[in-house]
Amino acid sequence: VVIQKNCKNLGFEFIVRGYVWGSLAGAYEKGGRDFCGIKLPNGLLRYEKLKEPLFTPTTKAETDENVTFETIEKALGKSVAGKIRKTCFQLYERASELTRKNGYVFLDTKYEFGMDEKGALHLIDEANTPDSSRYCEIKEYEKFKDIQKEIKTGKYKDVSELLAKKPKLKIKELSKQFVRDVLTESGFSYGAT
């Protein structure tokens, strides 16, 4: 049985990141250290596990834009924003636990919430699927040790430069990212007509 409920989309995507991965990794390698109002330390590497997962919301628009938690609080109210952030971390932690038990690393994900006619908060989009999340096999993630060793040699300015020279070290993820990669390599750019 499927029960459908009409909810008003809150207009944000709520991203939880446990690793320096995806767009965060690219921006970090280019010198970015402030992500959605969260300051990251120097010295992190692409693919590295973060000490604590990050809550990095974005607008849900044609071109998503990173926003701070304070922006979410202003738009939705402190109580709702706090409840969303807490729920996102709980969902992420539970998914991490389940995937680890099954031989996978849960890298990052996005959640969307809506409000019903009574003002109750609901998760309104798929959760923890390869369409909304990134995974990799635990065995595949072991390549990170080799990446760390190579970076310590001082021959490479960052992991992207290392991967250009040694592509076998790229950690393969399980997500829809491969579709984005194929499109980008074929000359597609976001926002282009």
C-alpha positions in Angstrom: 0.0 0.0 0.0 1.3 3.5 -0.9 -0.2 6.4 1.0 0.3 9.7 -0.7 0.4 13.0 1.2 0.3 16.5 -0.3 3.3 18.5 1.1 4.7 21.9 0.4 8.4 21.5 -0.7 10.5 23.7 1.6 12.7 24.8 -1.4 16.0 23.5 -0.1 18.1 20.4 -0.4 19.8 19.3 2.8 23.1 17.7 2.1 25.1 15.7 4.7 28.8 15.1 3.8 31.0 12.6 5.6 34.0 12.8 3.3 35.8 15.4 1.1 34.1 14.3 -2.0 32.3 15.6 -5.1 31.9 19.4 -5.5 33.3 19.9 -2.0 36.5 18.2 -3.0 36.9 20.2 -6.2 36.3 23.6 -4.4 38.6 22.6 -1.5 41.4 21.8 -3.9 41.0 25.2 -5.5 41.5 26.8 -2.1 37.9 27.0 -0.8 37.7 26.5 3.0 34.3 28.0 3.8 31.4 25.8 2.9 27.9 26.9 3.9 29.4 28.9 6.8 31.5 26.0 8.0 35.3 26.6 8.0 37.3 23.5 7.1 41.0 23.2 8.1 43.9 23.2 5.7 45.5 19.9 4.9 42.5 17.8 4.0 42.7 15.5 1.0 40.1 14.5 -1.6 38.3 11.4 -0.4 39.3 12.0 3.3 36.8 11.2 6.0 35.8 14.3 7.9 36.0 14.3 11.7 32.3 15.0 11.8 29.7 15.0 9.0 28.9 18.5 7.5 25.4 19.9 7.0 25.7 21.9 3.8 22.2 23.0 2.5 21.6 24.4 -0.9 18.7 26.2 -2.6 16.5 24.0 -4.8 16.6 25.9 -8.0 17.8 25.7 -11.6 21.3 26.3 -10.3 21.7 25.2 -6.7 23.5 27.6 -4.4 25.1 26.8 -1.1 23.5 28.5 1.9 24.3 28.7 5.6 22.4 27.2 8.4 21.5 30.7 9.4 19.8 31.2 6.0 17.7 28.1 6.7 16.8 29.4 10.1 15.6 32.7 8.7 13.6 31.0 5.9 12.0 28.2 8.0 12.3 29.3 11.6 14.9 28.1 14.2 12.8 25.2 15.4 12.1 23.7 12.0 15.7 24.3 10.8 17.0 22.6 14.0 14.7 19.7 13.6 15.7 19.2 9.9 19.4 19.3 10.7 19.0 16.8 13.6 16.9 14.5 11.4 19.4 14.7 8.5 22.3 13.7 10.8 20.3 10.8 12.3 19.4 9.5 8.8 23.0 9.8 7.7 24.4 8.1 10.8 21.8 5.2 10.5 22.6 4.8 6.8 26.3 4.8 7.5 25.9 2.1 10.1 23.8 -0.1 7.8 26.1 0.3 4.8 29.2 -0.4 6.8 27.6 -3.7 8.0 27.1 -4.6 4.3 30.6 -3.7 3.1 30.1 -0.2 1.9 31.1 3.4 2.9 28.2 6.0 2.9 29.9 9.1 1.6 27.3 11.8 1.3 23.6 12.3 0.6 20.8 14.8 0.2 17.4 15.0 1.8 14.3 17.0 1.0 11.5 17.9 3.3 8.1 19.3 3.0 5.2 20.4 5.3 1.7 19.0 5.2 -1.4 21.0 5.7 -1.1 20.7 9.5 2.5 22.0 9.5 4.0 18.5 10.2 7.5 17.9 8.7 7.9 15.0 6.3 10.8 13.5 4.3 9.4 13.9 0.7 12.0 12.5 -1.6 14.0 9.3 -2.0 16.4 8.7 0.9 19.8 7.2 0.7 19.5 5.9 -2.9 22.3 6.1 -5.5 20.3 8.9 -7.1 20.6 11.0 -3.9 23.7 9.6 -2.4 27.3 8.4 -3.0 28.7 5.1 -1.8 31.8 3.0 -2.4 32.9 -0.4 -1.4 35.0 -0.6 1.8 37.6 -2.5 -0.2 37.7 0.2 -2.8 38.1 2.9 -0.2 41.3 1.2 0.9 43.0 3.0 -2.0 42.9 6.1 0.1 45.9 4.8 2.1 47.9 4.6 -1.2 46.7 8.1 -2.1 48.0 9.4 1.3 51.4 7.8 0.7 51.7 9.3 -2.7 50.7 12.8 -1.5 53.3 12.6 1.3 56.1 12.3 -1.4 55.5 15.9 -2.3 55.3 15.2 -6.0 51.7 16.3 -6.4 50.0 19.5 -5.4 46.7 17.7 -4.7 44.8 14.4 -5.3 43.4 15.5 -8.6 47.0 16.0 -10.0 47.9 12.6 -8.6 44.9 10.9 -10.2 45.7 12.5 -13.6 49.1 10.7 -13.4 47.8 7.5 -11.7 44.2 7.1 -12.6 44.0 3.6 -11.1 44.0 5.2 -7.6 40.7 6.9 -8.3 38.2 5.6 -5.8 35.2 4.3 -7.7 31.9 5.4 -6.2 28.4 3.9 -6.6 26.1 6.8 -7.6 24.8 8.6 -10.6 28.1 10.5 -10.8 29.3 8.4 -13.8 26.5 9.9 -15.9 27.7 13.5 -15.0 31.3 12.5 -15.7 30.3 11.2 -19.2 28.4 14.3 -20.0 31.2 16.6 -18.8 33.8 14.7 -20.7 31.6 15.0 -23.8 31.6 18.8 -23.5 28.3 19.3 -21.7 28.2 22.2 -19.3 25.5 22.9 -16.7 23.3 25.9 -17.7 24.2 25.6 -21.4 21.5 25.5 -24.0 
